[in-house]
Structures are given as C-alpha cells and as structure tokens.
C-alpha cells in the first residue's frame, strides 16, 4: 500500500488561525493555538510531499528520524522516496484529498503528545503521533 503523509510542525513560522480552522476545531482537544500549529505543520508536510521536497519533509521529523543512515542523509532518502511515490498513479490526487482533510481532522493535544485523526497513518502502519521536542511539534518515530 502506498505511503501516506507524515505530519508534524516545523520549528519556524507562526501558526495561522482562521475562522474556518477555528470552526473545524470542534471536537479537538487543546488550545486553539496548539491545534492550529498541528494543522499548519500537517499542511506544510503534505505540500512538501506533493512538490517532492525531501528537505522540507525532513525539517519536521524528530532527530532520530533525521539521522544519516547507510551514508544517506534524511534529505537524500526522502527525495528518493518522494520521487518514487509521486510516479505512482493516483498518489497526487490522494495527497491533495488528504491536504483538504486536515482542516476538519480532529486534533488531540495532551501534554507533550499530539495526534491528528486523518484517514491515513502518518508513517506506514504507525499511529498519527507527534511529540513536543526541539521546541516544536515533531513526528514521533
């Protein structure tokens, strides 16, 4: 099965809170700012996937996931993965649908843990968990 979006918050940039985002937060748990940050990060990551930007994708992974593996940097691994993924028929349409779903997805923040309820797992087979680390929300792997 095709790999789905990895979502988390970039350490830079201010979160945007819109009227649509605020109304979509019903059922979510956390402050409006926390919920907006998780949604903003999620949108940026899916956009990085759609554009095949491995460097942008890596900025939201926690440090163990950014490590160099077999002499390949995180950016090199993700660029290769995204290139393969984006050549699979239907992937772009699914990513666009997923990006639209972010605005209405339920977000739950509890302490330094967060999750976003999307139709696809963040990492193949793993739950949609984020952790507050390095002074930002990062994908917990």
Secondary structure, 3 states (H helix, E strand, C coil): CCCCCCCCCCCCCCCCCCHHHHHHCCCCECCHHHHHHHHHHHHHHHHHHHHCCHHHHHCCECHHHHCCECCECHHHHHHHHHHHHHCCCCHHHHHHHHHHHHHHCCEEEECCEEEECCCCCCCCCCCCEEEEECCEEEECC
